[in-house]
Amino acid sequence: MSPQESPVCGHRSVPHTADLCVEAWAVTREECIAEAVRGVLASFTETSAPTAAVRRECEVRADSDARLLAAVIEEVIYRMEANGELPVDVEVTTAGAGVRLRCEMVSTDVVGQIGAVPKAVSMHGLRLAQEADRWACNVTLDV
Amino acid sequence: MEIRLVEDGPWRSRIEQTDGMRVPGVAFAPRELLPLEPGDKSLEQVANVATLPGIVRASYAMPDIHWGYGFPIGGVAATDVAEGGVVSPGGVGFDISCGVRLLAADLDQEGLLPHMPALMDRLDRVIPRGLGRGGLWKPPGRAELHEVLRGGARYVVEHGHGVPRDLDRCEDQGAVDDADVSQVAERALERGARQVGSLGSANHFLEIQLVDAVLDERCAEAFGLRAGQICVMIHCGSRGLGHEICGDHVRRLDSAQRRYGISVPDAQLACTPVDSPEGRGYLGAMAAAANYARANRQWLSDAARRAFRTVTGADLDLVYDVSHNLAKLETRQTDGARRTLCVHRKGATRALPPGHPDLPPDLAAVGQPVFVPGTMGTASYVLTGVADNEAFDSCCHGAGRVWSRHRAQREITSGVLRSELADAGVTVRPTSWRSVTEEAPGAYKDVDAVVSAGEHNGLGRLVARLVPLGVLKG
């Protein structure tokens, strides 16, 4: 699990006895959410050869920033299980009260598994907040 | 919250009641099994659970306790329904009715060995597991999926994928009767429709095991176990459907709890009174997921049974199927009064004592089988329920993690793991070797010490020790 870190934006997984914990940071709230999604995907997937992707878009809303982070990751998990698709690229932008999620999706059949598959986002320790000069988040997922 | 931990003899510790705790905490574990690493929140979670409205007697931790979210994993808490006692989806966990079933083959190790490679090949092909591998059965429509949510393992057996003993030896005879499908959201149904008959990933597995030692002949005979016998152990739950239900209802109860004057120290402990529309709604949805989990394990048993028959000619008889993530309404004589309690067991197995009316007649004299899986490289244990279990007839459910997945991948390479398991005579068919290193034996507590602590604390009695021969993981 090599950390994908830079001072400006990045993500890393952090130890937790049973589950997957991801920290992410970026200049904007939306990019921080996108980094968290990349951190979750990096924990269990490995994409080998380039493959044709299909773009999916949706709006996600929630009543707080932390819940918005959870809702975006839940959307990715839902699409993985209900449609058999995972993002190879993700973009999050503002959209009214929530965010717009754009994903380049591929079939789970062409994605290699390198870790336990996440199944839900826990409210335990869930955080997305603005710090001095950046946004940062923590999220724990059940695997 | 400040934790005041006091050793209460060599086998257990007490967390003293401090501000906000309505009852003390009790950990049924010697000091060496307690998660005391700096930063570990397990014992704080035991104390947090003790703040839940209506909790009675104590917030309990089993010997395999480790850090969860809201409740610790290996946590047991009962609330008094008549006293405003709450139900908390976090006290059940995301994987509703995750559990273990054990099947015993009419085959010994000598009879199995010539067939082992072919059997592992066949199971490898037919048992869905890991990322995106679907399930053994796709419901033709919503009506059939609803029938699974109402009928559990009964539905599967009635459709020709099992025998009557599969229901006699399943907790609740294969299904709970109070499932409320109207409380299950469309997204949960969509996730569940693709995964009926699948193991999943992480710590879930299907193992071929050998009964290495019988420690209680009378119980083992009643369970259908003997020394030298081959068994199949299956560990999995309600898959994405259960997770979606848990997430939905945590959010719903979190929004509603203030109306009941409830605030909790961790958002994942969201709760409302059992006797509230939100509480009843969750219990109805949870029951539907519990039935899905039993149907899931029944489908996997059916596939394992067919593989065994085809390759070895041997049959598989169900020893028992029991959940370790569930809340149940149980009427009990508790602390001088007869009460209806909502008993949350998260990473804890129900362990009914001999004579309990919910036992099938052929187990009435010996108690309920309890399964404590170890790891893919170490033993698993069968215990039986005993009388006077302080923790509302609950027992440990596994070895309990000590390493994060992070640390396991750092400490163990797949090459070392493969070599260790090969030396131990264990054949492993993982979806991904890199993924399976997260489940390396070193990542868990010593299961021998865990079951010993369970026995010394009166949670169960050892019946048999099983060792792994073949392991399928997702």
HADDOCK unambig.tbl for C-alpha pairs under 7 A between the chains (distance, minus, plus):
assign (segid A and resid 15 and name CA) (segid B and resid 404 and name CA) 5.33 0.50 0.50
assign (segid A and resid 15 and name CA) (segid B and resid 406 and name CA) 5.66 0.50 0.50
assign (segid A and resid 16 and name CA) (segid B and resid 404 and name CA) 5.01 0.50 0.50
assign (segid A and resid 17 and name CA) (segid B and resid 66 and name CA) 6.90 0.50 0.50
assign (segid A and resid 17 and name CA) (segid B and resid 67 and name CA) 5.89 0.50 0.50
assign (segid A and resid 17 and name CA) (segid B and resid 401 and name CA) 6.24 0.50 0.50
assign (segid A and resid 17 and name CA) (segid B and resid 402 and name CA) 6.22 0.50 0.50
assign (segid A and resid 17 and name CA) (segid B and resid 403 and name CA) 5.64 0.50 0.50
assign (segid A and resid 17 and name CA) (segid B and resid 404 and name CA) 4.07 0.50 0.50
assign (segid A and resid 17 and name CA) (segid B and resid 405 and name CA) 6.96 0.50 0.50
assign (segid A and resid 18 and name CA) (segid B and resid 67 and name CA) 6.64 0.50 0.50
assign (segid A and resid 18 and name CA) (segid B and resid 68 and name CA) 6.59 0.50 0.50
assign (segid A and resid 18 and name CA) (segid B and resid 401 and name CA) 6.64 0.50 0.50
assign (segid A and resid 18 and name CA) (segid B and resid 404 and name CA) 6.20 0.50 0.50
assign (segid A and resid 78 and name CA) (segid B and resid 191 and name CA) 6.97 0.50 0.50
assign (segid A and resid 81 and name CA) (segid B and resid 191 and name CA) 5.52 0.50 0.50
assign (segid A and resid 82 and name CA) (segid B and resid 190 and name CA) 5.56 0.50 0.50
assign (segid A and resid 82 and name CA) (segid B and resid 191 and name CA) 4.80 0.50 0.50
assign (segid A and resid 82 and name CA) (segid B and resid 194 and name CA) 6.93 0.50 0.50
assign (segid A and resid 84 and name CA) (segid B and resid 132 and name CA) 6.08 0.50 0.50
assign (segid A and resid 108 and name CA) (segid B and resid 132 and name CA) 5.62 0.50 0.50
assign (segid A and resid 109 and name CA) (segid B and resid 132 and name CA) 6.58 0.50 0.50
assign (segid A and resid 113 and name CA) (segid B and resid 131 and name CA) 6.58 0.50 0.50
assign (segid A and resid 113 and name CA) (segid B and resid 432 and name CA) 6.19 0.50 0.50
assign (segid A and resid 113 and name CA) (segid B and resid 435 and name CA) 6.99 0.50 0.50
assign (segid A and resid 114 and name CA) (segid B and resid 432 and name CA) 6.18 0.50 0.50
assign (segid A and resid 114 and name CA) (segid B and resid 434 and name CA) 5.40 0.50 0.50
assign (segid A and resid 114 and name CA) (segid B and resid 435 and name CA) 4.70 0.50 0.50
assign (segid A and resid 115 and name CA) (segid B and resid 434 and name CA) 6.79 0.50 0.50
assign (segid A and resid 115 and name CA) (segid B and resid 435 and name CA) 4.03 0.50 0.50
assign (segid A and resid 116 and name CA) (segid B and resid 201 and name CA) 5.71 0.50 0.50
assign (segid A and resid 116 and name CA) (segid B and resid 202 and name CA) 4.73 0.50 0.50
assign (segid A and resid 116 and name CA) (segid B and resid 435 and name CA) 6.11 0.50 0.50
assign (segid A and resid 117 and name CA) (segid B and resid 131 and name CA) 6.59 0.50 0.50
assign (segid A and resid 117 and name CA) (segid B and resid 201 and name CA) 6.20 0.50 0.50
assign (segid A and resid 119 and name CA) (segid B and resid 240 and name CA) 6.30 0.50 0.50
assign (segid A and resid 119 and name CA) (segid B and resid 243 and name CA) 6.47 0.50 0.50
assign (segid A and resid 120 and name CA) (segid B and resid 243 and name CA) 5.88 0.50 0.50
assign (segid A and resid 122 and name CA) (segid B and resid 69 and name CA) 6.95 0.50 0.50
assign (segid A and resid 122 and name CA) (segid B and resid 268 and name CA) 6.79 0.50 0.50
assign (segid A and resid 123 and name CA) (segid B and resid 267 and name CA) 5.65 0.50 0.50
assign (segid A and resid 123 and name CA) (segid B and resid 268 and name CA) 5.15 0.50 0.50
assign (segid A and resid 124 and name CA) (segid B and resid 69 and name CA) 5.33 0.50 0.50
assign (segid A and resid 124 and name CA) (segid B and resid 70 and name CA) 6.39 0.50 0.50
assign (segid A and resid 124 and name CA) (segid B and resid 266 and name CA) 6.40 0.50 0.50
assign (segid A and resid 124 and name CA) (segid B and resid 267 and name CA) 6.02 0.50 0.50
assign (segid A and resid 124 and name CA) (segid B and resid 268 and name CA) 5.33 0.50 0.50
assign (segid A and resid 143 and name CA) (segid B and resid 202 and name CA) 6.31 0.50 0.50
